[in-house]
Amino acid sequence: MTAHIVNTHEAKSRLSELIREAEEGRDVIVARNGRPVAKIIPWPPARPARVSGSWAGRVEYLSDVVGPDDEVATLVCDSAQRDLP
């Protein structure tokens, strides 16, 4: 789809028509002295409101799958000991 480029004077004169074009999915670019400076785009649809607790009953919480790792705990403790002055 090609973009529709208009100068600022034309955009002021035909703003309602250009907005309709943008709503229909056509790119509308406003240029000043041949240089693009703005783009008219349709407003995005509203996102549905977030509802707290919408995942309630859908997620099951289990205990730790991996469990404690003695080797990792030792490495962390040793690392902390080395960093002390």
MISETI-78908 format. One record per residue (C-alpha): residue in three letters; residue number from 0; x, y, z. Coordinates in steps of 0.05 Angstrom, whole numbers. Layout:
N
<site type="Ala" seq="NUM" c1="X" c2="Y" c3="Z"/>
...
! end
This chain:
85
<site type="Met" seq="0" c1="0" c2="0" c3="0"/>
<site type="Thr" seq="1" c1="27" c2="68" c3="-19"/>
<site type="Ala" seq="2" c1="30" c2="127" c3="28"/>
<site type="His" seq="3" c1="-11" c2="189" c3="14"/>
<site type="Ile" seq="4" c1="35" c2="250" c3="24"/>
<site type="Val" seq="5" c1="3" c2="318" c3="33"/>
<site type="Asn" seq="6" c1="33" c2="386" c3="49"/>
<site type="Thr" seq="7" c1="13" c2="423" c3="113"/>
<site type="His" seq="8" c1="-34" c2="471" c3="77"/>
<site type="Glu" seq="9" c1="-72" c2="414" c3="44"/>
<site type="Ala" seq="10" c1="-74" c2="376" c3="110"/>
<site type="Lys" seq="11" c1="-107" c2="436" c3="144"/>
<site type="Ser" seq="12" c1="-158" c2="442" c3="89"/>
<site type="Arg" seq="13" c1="-175" c2="367" c3="84"/>
<site type="Leu" seq="14" c1="-162" c2="342" c3="155"/>
<site type="Ser" seq="15" c1="-229" c2="305" c3="163"/>
<site type="Glu" seq="16" c1="-219" c2="269" c3="97"/>
<site type="Leu" seq="17" c1="-147" c2="250" c3="115"/>
<site type="Ile" seq="18" c1="-169" c2="223" c3="182"/>
<site type="Arg" seq="19" c1="-220" c2="179" c3="147"/>
<site type="Glu" seq="20" c1="-166" c2="153" c3="100"/>
<site type="Ala" seq="21" c1="-122" c2="135" c3="161"/>
<site type="Glu" seq="22" c1="-181" c2="99" c3="194"/>
<site type="Glu" seq="23" c1="-188" c2="58" c3="130"/>
<site type="Gly" seq="24" c1="-115" c2="36" c3="137"/>
<site type="Arg" seq="25" c1="-81" c2="82" c3="87"/>
<site type="Asp" seq="26" c1="-16" c2="116" c3="108"/>
<site type="Val" seq="27" c1="-24" c2="192" c3="110"/>
<site type="Ile" seq="28" c1="41" c2="231" c3="116"/>
<site type="Val" seq="29" c1="43" c2="306" c3="126"/>
<site type="Ala" seq="30" c1="103" c2="342" c3="96"/>
<site type="Arg" seq="31" c1="131" c2="412" c3="104"/>
<site type="Asn" seq="32" c1="172" c2="438" c3="46"/>
<site type="Gly" seq="33" c1="173" c2="367" c3="17"/>
<site type="Arg" seq="34" c1="202" c2="337" c3="81"/>
<site type="Pro" seq="35" c1="158" c2="288" c3="121"/>
<site type="Val" seq="36" c1="143" c2="315" c3="190"/>
<site type="Ala" seq="37" c1="82" c2="276" c3="215"/>
<site type="Lys" seq="38" c1="40" c2="215" c3="203"/>
<site type="Ile" seq="39" c1="-35" c2="209" c3="214"/>
<site type="Ile" seq="40" c1="-52" c2="140" c3="241"/>
<site type="Pro" seq="41" c1="-116" c2="111" c3="271"/>
<site type="Trp" seq="42" c1="-123" c2="108" c3="346"/>
<site type="Pro" seq="43" c1="-109" c2="37" c3="370"/>
<site type="Pro" seq="44" c1="-168" c2="-1" c3="399"/>
<site type="Ala" seq="45" c1="-175" c2="-1" c3="475"/>
<site type="Arg" seq="46" c1="-144" c2="-59" c3="511"/>
<site type="Pro" seq="47" c1="-190" c2="-99" c3="556"/>
<site type="Ala" seq="48" c1="-187" c2="-79" c3="629"/>
<site type="Arg" seq="49" c1="-142" c2="-123" c3="673"/>
<site type="Val" seq="50" c1="-179" c2="-162" c3="725"/>
<site type="Ser" seq="51" c1="-141" c2="-183" c3="787"/>
<site type="Gly" seq="52" c1="-149" c2="-255" c3="804"/>
<site type="Ser" seq="53" c1="-166" c2="-277" c3="734"/>
<site type="Trp" seq="54" c1="-115" c2="-334" c3="740"/>
<site type="Ala" seq="55" c1="-144" c2="-358" c3="806"/>
<site type="Gly" seq="56" c1="-156" c2="-433" c3="804"/>
<site type="Arg" seq="57" c1="-117" c2="-441" c3="738"/>
<site type="Val" seq="58" c1="-47" c2="-445" c3="767"/>
<site type="Glu" seq="59" c1="-23" c2="-499" c3="814"/>
<site type="Tyr" seq="60" c1="34" c2="-482" c3="861"/>
<site type="Leu" seq="61" c1="80" c2="-540" c3="876"/>
<site type="Ser" seq="62" c1="138" c2="-546" c3="924"/>
<site type="Asp" seq="63" c1="209" c2="-534" c3="899"/>
<site type="Val" seq="64" c1="220" c2="-580" c3="839"/>
<site type="Val" seq="65" c1="296" c2="-582" c3="844"/>
<site type="Gly" seq="66" c1="306" c2="-579" c3="918"/>
<site type="Pro" seq="67" c1="367" c2="-553" c3="955"/>
<site type="Asp" seq="68" c1="435" c2="-567" c3="924"/>
<site type="Asp" seq="69" c1="490" c2="-576" c3="975"/>
<site type="Glu" seq="70" c1="545" c2="-564" c3="924"/>
<site type="Val" seq="71" c1="516" c2="-497" c3="902"/>
<site type="Ala" seq="72" c1="505" c2="-476" c3="974"/>
<site type="Thr" seq="73" c1="578" c2="-492" c3="990"/>
<site type="Leu" seq="74" c1="602" c2="-452" c3="929"/>
<site type="Val" seq="75" c1="561" c2="-392" c3="950"/>
<site type="Cys" seq="76" c1="586" c2="-395" c3="1022"/>
<site type="Asp" seq="77" c1="658" c2="-403" c3="999"/>
<site type="Ser" seq="78" c1="650" c2="-344" c3="951"/>
<site type="Ala" seq="79" c1="622" c2="-300" c3="1006"/>
<site type="Gln" seq="80" c1="680" c2="-320" c3="1053"/>
<site type="Arg" seq="81" c1="732" c2="-301" c3="1000"/>
<site type="Asp" seq="82" c1="700" c2="-232" c3="989"/>
<site type="Leu" seq="83" c1="706" c2="-212" c3="1062"/>
<site type="Pro" seq="84" c1="766" c2="-169" c3="1080"/>
! end
